């Protein structure tokens, strides 16, 4: 579908499951060479085994909350494949609870992984993409619909994801003339392992939660991966600094009362 992606070198964080795994699989089908990251070594191995071309993937286990992990990802890309074309910041964490009860430690944990980890990725990607001849590349940050408004219990997560959306715009503006694009995807409710686990505690369970969404269902990780493929391809060459909601119109719905 995207022949220009063949032999491109892509980094994907949080690739052990969910959106990260689906993205790795989609990029592999397009012929990309991959450097994949997750904290869970076993999950990362499973992802690589599921790829169309597992021999063209490298694993880097570690937390993106540590800046050295981003450095190791870039070094692996250069050592094994000679360049760096694509960087997907997907890894994140949320700790549910009201702000009045949010501890300093809980706040810092969410910020360290969800915001600082993505910043480390953006910075590392930029340093290597700018140093290449010619300079250039594509970065995609995975934010969330929680960045667009207040969600009970998601204060730290929503704040981190909103900051990531702004980081995307600044990255795009600063580096557009150097051929580097940075875009942001804001997924709605997606059927990832954490969401499926949370759905068990929702009123009415999974079916009850899905019924409250605009399309009447959760999105699939593959639907986010498809949007990522487009954004990193040459078909999106003039798309830069965009916040793209992929949520089945969830963010388009007004929260105002319905009048009859």
N, C-alpha and C positions, 0 to 999 in steps of 0.2 A: 504493500500500500504506500510505503514511503521509501522508495529506492535510495534517496539521498542519505538515509540513516545507516546504510550498510557500511560496516567497518568503522562507524563512529564509536568513540570511547565514552562510556557513560558511568557515572557514579550514582548509586542509589542508596540512601540511608534508610534504616528501618525496613530492610528488605526481607526480614524473616517471616512475615505474614501480611495479610490484608492488602492494602494499597501498594505497599512496597514490593511485595512478592508479585502481584499482578503486573506492576510496572516493569519489573525485571523480566518477567516472562514475555511481555509485549515487546520490549526492546530487543530481547534475544531473537524473537521471531523475525524482526526486521534486520537481523544480522549485526547488531551492535556487539561490541566487546565491553564487558561489564566488570566493574569493581563494586562489590556489594558489601554493605555493612549492617550489622545487627549486634545487640548485646548477647543474644542467644545463639551460641555456636551451632547447636543441633538444628535449630530452626533455619539458620542460614545454609547449612548443608542440605537440608530438605529443599530449600528454594533452588539452589544450584542444580540439584538432581532433577528438578522439574523443568529445567530450561531446555529449549530446543537445541541449543549449542552449549552444554555445560562446560565443555573444554575451553570456551572463550570467556570464562568468568573467574574472577579472583575474589576471595573472601577476606574481609578485614573485620575481626571481632573487636568490639569496644564500644564505650559510651561516647556519644557525640557531645556530651557535656564537657568532655576533656578536649581541648583544642588540638592536642596531639593526634587524636583520632582522625580529624580532617586532614592533617598533614600526612598521616600514613595512607589515607585513601588516595590522595593526589600522587604520592610517591609510587604507590602500587600501579596506578594508571600509567605513569611515565615509564616505570621500569619494565612493565610487562607489555605495554601497547604503544609506548612512545609519544603519547599526546593525551590531551583532555578536552573533550568536546561538549559534554553534557554533564550537568550536576543537578540531581533531584534531592532537595531537602524534604524528607518525608517523616523522619523519626520525631516523635513527640510523646508527651505524657500529660495526663490530667489527674488531678486529685480533687474529687468531688467534695463540696461542702460550702456552707455560707461563709462570706467574707468575715463576719464577726467571730468566727471560730477558726479562721485560717491562721496557722502558726507561721512564724518566720521561716521555719525549716520547710514546710509544705510549699510556701510561696517560692522560695529559692529553688526548690527541686524542679518545679514546673518551669520557672524561668530559665534555669540552667540547661535543661534539655530542649524545651520547645522553642525558646527564643535565642539564647546564647549559642546553643548547638547549631542552629540554622545560620546564625551570624558567622560562626567559625567556618561553616561550609561555604557561605557566600564569599567571605574574605579569601579563603584558600583557593576557591575556584577562580576568582578574579585575578589573583596573583599569578596563577599558572596560565590562564587564558590570555592575559595581557602580555605575558612574556613570550608567547608563541609567535611564530612568523608564518602566515599573517596572524594577527591577534583575532580572537573571536570565540564564540561559544554560546551556549544556551543554558540558562539556569531556571529551574522551576521550583518555587517554594509552595509547599502544601500548607495552606492556612486552614480555615474552617468557617462555616456559617456562623459560628459563635463569635467571630470577629465583627459581625455586623450589628450586634445588639446585645443587650443584657440577657443572660440566661442564668436562672437560679442555680446556684451550686457550682457554676463554672467561671467564677470571677477571675481567678489566676490564669486559667486556660484561655479564656476569651481575651484577656489583656495581652497575653503573649502572642496570640494569633493575630490580633489587631496590629500589634507592633510589627509583626512579620510582614503584614500586608504593606505597611508604610516602608519598611526596609526594602521591599521589592521595588517600589516606585523610585526610591533614591538610587538604588543599584542600576536601574534601567537608565535613568537620566544621566548619571555620571559616566556610563560606559557605552552609550549607544554609538558614539563616533568610532569606537574601537571594535565595532562589530559584535558586541556582546549584548544579548537580549536576556531580560529577566522578567518572568511573568509569575503570577500567583493563582493557584486554584483554591477555591473555597468549597469543599465538599459539603453536601448536606448529610443526612443520616445514611451511612454506608454500612453494609453488612460485613463489618470487620469483626474479628474475635472479641475485642473489648465491647463493641456495641451489642453484639449478640449476647454477651454475658450480662450486660446491663439490662437488656430487654427482659430478662427473666424476672426482674424485680419491678417492672413497670405494670401499672394497672392493666389487666387484660393480657399481659405477657407480650410476646412478639406481635401477635395479630392486632392487639389493642393499640400498640405504639404505631405500627405501620398504618393503621386506619386513620390516625390523626395527621399523617403527612399529606401533602397536596396530591401526589400521584398515587397514594394508597399503598406504597411499598418503599422499602429501603432500596437505595442504589447498590450496585455491585462494584467491588473493587476494580473490576475490568472496565467499568464505565469511566472511572477516574483515569485509569491507565490510558484509555483511548484519547482522552483530552490531553494528557501529557505528551503522547506521541505526536499529536498535531502541533503542539506548542514548540516542541524541540526540532521539528522538521522545517525544511526550507519553505514549505507551504505557508508557514507563519512568519516569514522573514520580515514583515513590516508590523508585526504584533509585538509590542514591547511595553512593559510597565502596566500590563492589564491585570485586573482582578477578575477572574472568571469563576462565577458561581456555577457549580455542577450539582444541582440539587433538586431537579424535577419541579422547579418553580416554587420551592419552599420559601426562598427569600423574596419572591415576588408577591407573596400573599400579605395583605394588610392584616394587622392585628386588631384593627378597630372592630367594635361589635357589629354583628350583622343586623341590619334593619329590614323589617318586613313591611 
